[in-house]
Amino acid sequence: MLRRRQSREMAFCEALTNSVVGIAVSWVFTFTALPLLGLEPTAADATIITACYFVLSVVRSYLLRRLFDVL
């Protein structure tokens, strides 16, 4: 059975969509979970941390999608 390859644009779109959906969850988790560990992040701190994870998530998802598309 031949499998149609996903285009680079669609792989990026999928990775970006997945990451955008995860932003709210990540921000809420960062803002609420860190106090349980004794850290008190401000909303700005939680936003910066979430932004960093967002960028890493998009890159990771895109690269993994491209890798699995080759396999």
ABEGO torsion letter per residue (X at the ends): XBBBBBBAAAAAAAAAAAAAAAAAAAAAAAAAAAAAAGBBBBAAAAAAAAAAAAAAAAAAAAAAAAAAAAX
